[in-house]
């Protein structure tokens, strides 16, 4: 009878975490690059649109949305299969923050001292990914909306360069004015990370936004799609 594993993660990853050098890698030298100030509103006619009273039974995908999704997902995949070389990123993630506003018992991100991403790093990362054919970008954390103005800048710049951008968030900081600005800038999806449907004081990431029947509704009339995922 085989004995149980000493740890639940891959052996190579375990060795890397336990035996890595105590000296952290040196950050790349800053080049003083910033992000342009977003234009808002770009679509003023949508800000006063309350949207449908009830979520539609079926989503309608027009030619514009289909083309946008194809540019983000299909084109990079085809490029990765056709062009030579081993490095053709399809999906990439920018960790804007390593801090979070929620204190989940299983996560280390609450109230730490790690600084968030700078405009210089964000712009250079987006440019570098764009030059290598990547067109899907996830804004992650921690909680990526701790600095909503910074998230707005990053999303606006990436969307203007043709990225299909989604935001992974716990939703607690997604106020209407923040949603409108991110939607106007070109966000494709808000991905709400939740632990359970029902209210439970022990789980900060509990279902609190709306009922289950609203899981396909859009949080703002200016964003394209919203989904909720249980983690």
N, C-alpha and C positions, 0 to 999 in steps of 0.2 A: 504494500500500500504506500503510495507516494505521500511524502510529508508536505504539508501546506507551505506555500511560499512565505518567506520572511517579510516581504513587502508586496504591495499591490500594484506597483508601477513597473514599467519596463526596467530591466536590469541596467542597461546602458544609461538610462536617464537617472536612475538611482545613484549610480557611480559618479555621474557628472555632478549631481547636486551635492553629494557627500564629499567628493574629493576635488572639487574645482578650486582654483587658486583663490586665496583670501583677498587678493588685490582686485578690485573691480576694474573692468575695462575702461579705458580713458574715453570720454565722449569726443565726438568729432569736433574739430575747431569750428567755431561759429563764423559765418561769413556775413553776418549782418543783414540777411535777407528777411523781409517781412511779407505779410499777406495783404493784399489790397482790401480796402474798406468795401464791404458788400453794398450793393445798390438795393435799397428797400423803400417802398415795395416795387417789385418788378411787375407784379400782376395785381394792381389795386382793385380790379373788379372782382377778384376772388375773396378779398378780405371781408366783404360784407355778405358773402354767400353762406348761409347757415348749413347748407348741405341737406341731404334727404332726412326726413323725420325718422325713418326706419332704414336699417341697412338693406341694400338691394339683395335679392335672392341670388342674382348672378352678376358678376363683375363684367363690365364692358371694356374690352381692350381694342382701342382704335389703332390705326396704322402708326401714329406717332409714338404711342407707348410700346408697341411691338418693336419698332425700329430701335427705340432707346434700350430696351431690354436685350435685343440682339447685339447691339454694339457693346453692351457691358459684359454679356456672358458668352454668346455664341462666337463672335468674332475672335476674342482671345483664345477660346478653346480650339477653333480651327487653326489659328496661327500656331498654337503650341504643337499641333499634330503635323503641320506641313513644314514649318521652318526648321532648319537645323539647330542643334544645340539642346541642352538639357534644362535651361532656365527660361521658362516662359510663364511667369506668374499670372494666374487668372483672378484669384481673390487675395487681397492683402488687407492688413489691419493696422490702423494707427491707434496706439494707446495714448489718447490725449491726456489721461490722468491715471495715476496709480492710487489715488485716494477715492473714498466713497462716502456718501452721506448716510449710509445704512450700516448698522453693526450686526451683520449676520454671523452666527456662531461659527460657521465653517470657513469664513473668509478673513483674510488678513488686511484687507484694503481700507478698513475704517480707521480714520484718525492717525494715519502714518505721516512721516516727514518727507516722503519722496516728492520732489517737485514735478509738476506737470510739463508737458511738451512745450517747447518754445515755437514761435512763429517761424524762426529760421529753420528748425528741424522739420517742421510740418511742410513748409514749402519745398524744401530740398527733397524730402521723401516723396511727395506727390509728383514732382518733376521727374525724379529718378524712376518711379514706377511707371509713369506715363511713357517715358522713353523706351521702356522695356515691354510695352504692349499691354500692361495691366489696365483694366477698366472697371474693376469692382473694388470698392473701398469700404471697409467697415470702421466706423468711429467707435472705439471701445474704451474701457476703463478697467478698474475703478468705475466711476460714474462720469461719462464723457460730458455731461451737462453741468458740472460744477462751475465751469466758466462759460456761460452761455454765449457771451460775445465772441470768445475765442472759437468755440464750436461753430458758430455762425460763419466766421471768417474761413475756417478750414473747409467747411462744407461748400460754401459759395465758390471758393477757388477750385476745389476738386470737381464740382459739378460743371463749372464753366470749361474745364479741360476735357469734359466728356465722360467723367466717372459716374458709374451707377453707385450711389452712396446710400448706405443704410446705417442707422444709429441704434446700437444696443444699449438700452437704458432700463432702469427700474421704474421710470415714469414719475417719480416723486417731484422732480424739478421741471417737468414738461408743462409749464404754465401756458395758457393760451397765447400770450405774446411771444413766447419762445417757439411754440409750435408754428405759429404763423411765419416767423422769420426763417426758420429752417425749411418749412414747406415752400416758401417763396424763393429760397436759395436753390432748391432743386433736390431735396431729399427724396429718395425712392421709397424707403421703408423705415418705419420705427419698429424695432423688435423689442417688445417688453418681456423682460426675464422675470418670471414669477416662480414661487415655490409651491403654491397651492391655490385652489380656487377660493376657499372659504376663509373668513376672518380668523386669525389666530395670533394672539399677542406674542407668542414665542417666535414667530416668523415675520421679520420686517418686510420681506418681499412677498406679501400676501396679496390676494386679489382685492383691489380697492377702487379701481377706475370705473368699472361698470359691470353689468351682469354678463352672464355667459353668452347671451344672445347677441351681444355687441362686439363679439370678438373679431368680426370682419369689418367693422365700421372704421371710418377715417377720423382721426383725432382733429383734423383741421381741413377746411375746404381747400387749402392750398397744397396739401401733400398728396402724393399719388396713392399710396397704399399703407395700411397699417396691419400688422399681425401681432398676435400674442402667443408666446411660447411658454409652456411650463417646463422648468428645468429640474 
